[in-house]
Amino acid sequence: MITIGNRELIANFPQLQIPKDEEAKIDIDVYGWKLKITVQFKDIGPEQGVEILPTPDGVRLVFNNWSNSIGIALKVPARLAILNVGGTLDFLAANYRIGETNLFSLQLMHNREAA
């Protein structure tokens, strides 16, 4: 088991290469929940951020203006969902833009202490 702070690491996707204008789709079982995560990058407007959009069977993560070649990351874990088994599903993400390709990293963590 790996813990980061008070969160238990349940999945690690360390180097997904996502070409420009393409999406990554991740299917994962989280304590019996068949979660589908779609990862998308957009470069629109001046604002930089992450949108977490619910879908019928999961979530779409839209990373806007995450285009820095020296890297960008979430500073603190973000909440993705409240889990039926208790606690929350949190995530950390990082990205490096190499030319027009995103070198993306995603960690999913169970925070048993959160409500």
C-alpha positions as CSV (number, residue, x, y, z in Angstrom):
1,M,0.0,0.0,0.0
2,I,1.1,3.5,-0.8
3,T,-0.2,6.5,1.1
4,I,0.2,10.2,0.3
5,G,-0.7,12.2,3.4
6,N,-3.9,10.6,4.7
7,R,-4.9,9.3,1.2
8,E,-4.4,5.7,0.0
9,L,-3.2,5.5,-3.6
10,I,-5.6,3.2,-5.5
11,A,-4.4,3.9,-9.1
12,N,-1.5,5.5,-10.8
13,F,-1.3,6.4,-14.5
14,P,2.3,7.9,-14.7
15,Q,2.8,8.6,-18.4
16,L,-0.1,8.8,-20.8
17,Q,0.9,10.4,-24.1
18,I,-2.1,12.3,-25.5
19,P,-1.8,13.9,-28.9
20,K,-3.3,17.2,-29.7
21,D,-7.1,17.1,-30.3
22,E,-7.4,13.5,-28.9
23,E,-8.8,12.3,-25.6
24,A,-7.7,9.5,-23.2
25,K,-10.4,7.2,-21.8
26,I,-9.7,5.3,-18.6
27,D,-11.9,2.6,-17.2
28,I,-11.2,1.6,-13.6
29,D,-13.0,-0.4,-10.9
30,V,-13.2,1.7,-7.7
31,Y,-14.6,-0.6,-5.0
32,G,-17.1,-2.1,-7.4
33,W,-17.9,1.2,-9.2
34,K,-17.1,0.9,-12.9
35,L,-15.8,4.5,-13.3
36,K,-15.0,5.9,-16.7
37,I,-12.7,8.9,-16.8
38,T,-12.2,10.9,-20.0
39,V,-9.2,13.3,-20.1
40,Q,-9.3,16.2,-22.5
41,F,-7.0,19.2,-23.1
42,K,-8.2,22.6,-24.5
43,D,-6.3,25.8,-25.1
44,I,-9.1,28.3,-25.1
45,G,-8.9,31.8,-23.6
46,P,-6.6,33.2,-21.0
47,E,-7.8,31.1,-18.0
48,Q,-5.9,28.1,-16.8
49,G,-7.8,25.4,-14.9
50,V,-9.5,22.1,-14.6
51,E,-13.2,21.4,-15.2
52,I,-14.8,18.3,-13.6
53,L,-17.8,17.4,-15.6
54,P,-20.1,14.5,-14.7
55,T,-21.1,12.0,-17.4
56,P,-23.7,9.3,-17.2
57,D,-21.1,6.7,-16.3
58,G,-18.2,8.7,-14.8
59,V,-16.5,12.0,-15.3
60,R,-14.8,14.2,-17.9
61,L,-11.7,16.1,-16.8
62,V,-11.0,19.1,-19.1
63,F,-7.6,20.7,-18.6
64,N,-7.6,24.2,-20.1
65,N,-4.3,25.8,-21.0
66,W,-2.2,23.1,-19.3
67,S,0.4,23.7,-22.1
68,N,3.6,24.5,-20.3
69,S,6.7,22.6,-21.5
70,I,8.3,22.7,-18.1
71,G,5.2,21.2,-16.5
72,I,2.1,22.1,-14.5
73,A,0.4,20.2,-11.7
74,L,-2.4,20.5,-9.2
75,K,-1.0,22.0,-6.0
76,V,-3.3,19.9,-3.8
77,P,-5.5,16.9,-4.4
78,A,-8.9,17.6,-5.9
79,R,-12.2,15.8,-5.1
80,L,-13.6,13.6,-7.8
81,A,-16.4,11.8,-6.0
82,I,-17.9,10.8,-2.7
83,L,-17.6,7.0,-2.3
84,N,-20.2,4.6,-1.1
85,V,-17.6,2.8,1.0
86,G,-17.0,6.0,2.9
87,G,-14.6,8.9,2.2
88,T,-13.8,10.5,-1.1
89,L,-12.0,9.7,-4.4
90,D,-9.4,12.4,-4.9
91,F,-6.9,13.0,-7.7
92,L,-3.7,14.6,-8.5
93,A,-2.6,15.4,-12.1
94,A,0.5,16.8,-13.9
95,N,1.2,17.5,-17.5
96,Y,4.1,18.4,-19.7
97,R,3.4,19.7,-23.2
98,I,6.1,18.4,-25.6
99,G,5.5,19.9,-29.0
100,E,1.8,19.2,-29.5
101,T,1.7,16.1,-27.3
102,N,0.6,16.0,-23.7
103,L,2.7,13.8,-21.3
104,F,0.1,13.4,-18.6
105,S,0.1,11.8,-15.2
106,L,-2.9,11.0,-13.0
107,Q,-3.2,9.5,-9.5
108,L,-6.4,8.4,-7.9
109,M,-6.5,8.3,-4.1
110,H,-9.0,7.2,-1.4
111,N,-9.3,9.7,1.4
112,R,-11.1,7.6,4.1
113,E,-11.2,10.5,6.5
114,A,-13.1,13.0,4.2
115,A,-16.9,13.3,4.2
